[in-house]
Amino acid sequence: MTPMEKDYSPFVPGQPISPEFFVGREEQVQHLVSRIRQTLSGRLEMVFVGGERGIGKTSLAQFVRWYVERDLKVVGSYTHLGGVQDISEAVRRSIARLIQESDGKPWHKRLRQMLRAHIRQVGLLGVTIEFTPPSDVLQSATVNFSQTLKQLFNSLRDEARGLLLVWDDINGLARTKTFADWLRSVADETAMTRIPFTLILVGLQDLRLALIQNNESLARVLFPLDIPLWSQNECGEFFRSAFDRVKMTVMDDALTEMVDFAGGHPALAHEIGDAVFRMDRDGTIDHRDAREGIFQAAEIVGRKYLEPQVYNAIRSPRYRKILQVLTGNARNLAFQRAELLRRLDPEARDVFDNFLRRMQQLGVIIPDTEGGRGSYRFRNRLHFLYFAMETKRTTF
């Protein structure tokens, strides 16, 4: 029997979740909303949302931005800064997004009126608004960013209780001392102007550490909010909610299987859910649908998320034996070389050191300094979960 025809998948692998479909993360949402709520009396908050790739940082930030606009009248924008290395360009893009995302909102005319000298409309299919100030004006807006924020807020004061900017994918900025020092100056100057303003930075956890290394005082300014894996309940809620949207039933054993293989990782859950959705034949997700979808998801995850060299290396049968032992505990990313060798058969032991060197060269496994000599861990939980799926898949 072939899979049934379906209009659309409720899963979005590789894309942020729309706010209306966002589930879970209640603790993290409450933390962020609480921080933003505190600014409404006229204070500044800077938050660094950190976590692994695919853990849901962007979805969380976008949901909170949508939520506080709806419930707290906080006007904000989400800006993706991938590849941006210049602070002025980051400022320009965030103001441009503020204008674009205000379209249809009560404060849109006020923003356009305030910035009218630097706005132009372009586009063949519909109208796109661009913010294009002269370089000297943009440089002044960047150097005096607290005053820029004050002018923006004052123009919206009758409509908004606060401002929120979300800056995502800040890799190109976060490792520079210039950006760290600029952030510190923004924090100091904005605090004195008593503007209700929140800046949320989104990135890998090591970027926050890089910022603090370049300006140690940022440790007192940047509130760290780490995004953990989903709990089993959150993961189960995600699958049920997604399938409910397309009026599909999920059997308990199928749900358990999907939750187990997702391992609490949102990116992996989307891949599994999408594959299972497409494999289903009758609108009811049973154990067979889940297994077939997981088979496909394992292949997709390997090809999409792992470098080709890694994907090819683990095709070795002896390497697979090692990985099967390594990933036996689905949540333990760290291991001791000596202890692992005792668990391997003679054939696998003969190639283990070659395997370890190769995985380190490819950046899959790194030394675990906290575990002491002879300790290692997987660099990335997404890799670990794929290896667990791939090796377990061959034993079904």
Stockholm file with secondary structure:
# STOCKHOLM 1.0

chainA/1-396         MTPMEKDYSPFVPGQPISPEFFVGREEQVQHLVSRIRQTLSGRLEMVFVGGERGIGKTSLAQFVRWYVERDLKVVGSYTHLGGVQDISEAVRRSIARLIQESDGKPWHKRLRQMLRAHIRQVGLLGVTIEFTPPSDVLQSATVNFSQTLKQLFNSLRDEARGLLLVWDDINGLARTKTFADWLRSVADETAMTRIPFTLILVGLQDLRLALIQNNESLARVLFPLDIPLWSQNECGEFFRSAFDRVKMTVMDDALTEMVDFAGGHPALAHEIGDAVFRMDRDGTIDHRDAREGIFQAAEIVGRKYLEPQVYNAIRSPRYRKILQVLTGNARNLAFQRAELLRRLDPEARDVFDNFLRRMQQLGVIIPDTEGGRGSYRFRNRLHFLYFAMETKRTTF
#=GR chainA/1-396 SS CCCCCCSCCSCCTTSCCCGGGCCCCHHHHHHHHHHHHHHTTTCEEEEEEECCTTSSHHHHHHHHHHHHHHHHCEEEEEEECTTCCCHHHHHHHHHHHHHHHTTTSTTHHHHHHHTGGGEEEECSSSCEEEECCCHHHHHHHHHTHHHHHHHHHHHHTTTCSEEEEEEECCHHHHTCHHHHHHHHHHHHHHHHHTCCEEEEEEECHHHHHHHHHHCGGGGGTEEEEECCCCCHHHHHHHHHHHHHHTTCEECHHHHHHHHHHHTTCHHHHHHHHHHHHHHCSSSEECHHHHHHHHHHHHHHHHHHHSCHHHHHHTTSHHHHHHHHHHTSSTTCCEEEHHHHHHHSCHHHHHHHHHHHHHHHHTTSEEECGGGCTTEEEESCHHHHHHHHHHHHHTTC
#=GC SS_cons         CCCCCCSCCSCCTTSCCCGGGCCCCHHHHHHHHHHHHHHTTTCEEEEEEECCTTSSHHHHHHHHHHHHHHHHCEEEEEEECTTCCCHHHHHHHHHHHHHHHTTTSTTHHHHHHHTGGGEEEECSSSCEEEECCCHHHHHHHHHTHHHHHHHHHHHHTTTCSEEEEEEECCHHHHTCHHHHHHHHHHHHHHHHHTCCEEEEEEECHHHHHHHHHHCGGGGGTEEEEECCCCCHHHHHHHHHHHHHHTTCEECHHHHHHHHHHHTTCHHHHHHHHHHHHHHCSSSEECHHHHHHHHHHHHHHHHHHHSCHHHHHHTTSHHHHHHHHHHTSSTTCCEEEHHHHHHHSCHHHHHHHHHHHHHHHHTTSEEECGGGCTTEEEESCHHHHHHHHHHHHHTTC
//
